Amino acid sequence: MQIGQSQSAVLAKLGRPNYYEGKCGVIHFPEKNCATEYVYSHPFAPWAPDYYIVDFSPEARVIEADHWTSP
């Protein structure tokens, strides 16, 4: 995902989030302008902690995209 991509472009590429969709800050500490957070996970999460987190602005544009894994 690239900063500025639309929410619809993310959905077209990745589909609906399989782990979480909604309020920002539930999974990680987001940017202050975050309006919606999508979290995609490994099928065995949280036992296999591997997450891809995408945060959207109020204008439904990507403002942050992170890949989290356990060490």
C-alpha positions as CSV (number, residue, x, y, z in Angstrom):
1,M,0.0,0.0,0.0
2,Q,1.1,3.5,-0.8
3,I,0.4,6.7,1.2
4,G,-2.5,8.5,-0.5
5,Q,-4.1,5.4,-2.0
6,S,-7.9,5.3,-1.7
7,Q,-9.7,3.0,0.6
8,S,-11.4,1.4,-2.4
9,A,-8.0,0.7,-4.0
10,V,-7.0,-1.1,-0.7
11,L,-10.2,-3.1,-0.7
12,A,-9.7,-4.1,-4.4
13,K,-6.2,-5.3,-3.7
14,L,-6.5,-6.9,-0.3
15,G,-10.2,-7.5,0.2
16,R,-12.0,-6.9,3.5
17,P,-9.8,-7.1,6.6
18,N,-9.9,-10.5,8.2
19,Y,-8.8,-9.4,11.7
20,Y,-10.2,-5.9,12.5
21,E,-11.9,-3.0,10.8
22,G,-13.0,0.2,12.7
23,K,-11.8,2.7,15.2
24,C,-8.2,3.6,15.1
25,G,-5.9,2.8,18.0
26,V,-7.4,-0.6,18.9
27,I,-4.4,-2.5,17.5
28,H,-1.6,0.1,17.6
29,F,-1.0,3.8,18.3
30,P,-2.1,5.5,15.1
31,E,-1.4,8.9,13.5
32,K,-3.6,11.5,15.1
33,N,-5.4,12.1,11.8
34,C,-6.6,8.5,11.6
35,A,-10.3,7.9,11.0
36,T,-10.4,4.1,10.2
37,E,-8.0,1.2,10.7
38,Y,-7.9,-2.1,8.8
39,V,-5.9,-5.0,10.1
40,Y,-5.1,-8.1,8.1
41,S,-3.5,-11.1,9.8
42,H,-2.0,-14.4,9.4
43,P,-4.7,-17.1,9.6
44,F,-3.4,-18.3,13.0
45,A,-3.1,-14.9,14.7
46,P,-2.6,-14.2,17.5
47,W,-0.6,-17.5,17.8
48,A,1.3,-16.6,14.7
49,P,1.5,-12.8,15.2
50,D,1.9,-11.4,11.7
51,Y,-0.3,-8.3,11.0
52,Y,-0.5,-5.7,8.2
53,I,-2.2,-2.5,9.5
54,V,-3.5,0.2,7.2
55,D,-4.8,3.5,8.6
56,F,-7.0,5.9,6.7
57,S,-7.6,9.6,6.9
58,P,-11.1,11.1,7.2
59,E,-11.0,11.5,3.4
60,A,-10.5,7.7,3.1
61,R,-6.9,7.8,1.9
62,V,-4.0,5.7,3.3
63,I,-2.0,7.7,5.8
64,E,0.0,4.8,7.3
65,A,0.7,1.2,6.5
66,D,2.7,-1.0,8.8
67,H,3.7,-4.7,8.9
68,W,4.0,-6.1,12.4
69,T,5.5,-9.4,13.3
70,S,6.7,-11.0,16.5
71,P,10.5,-11.3,17.0
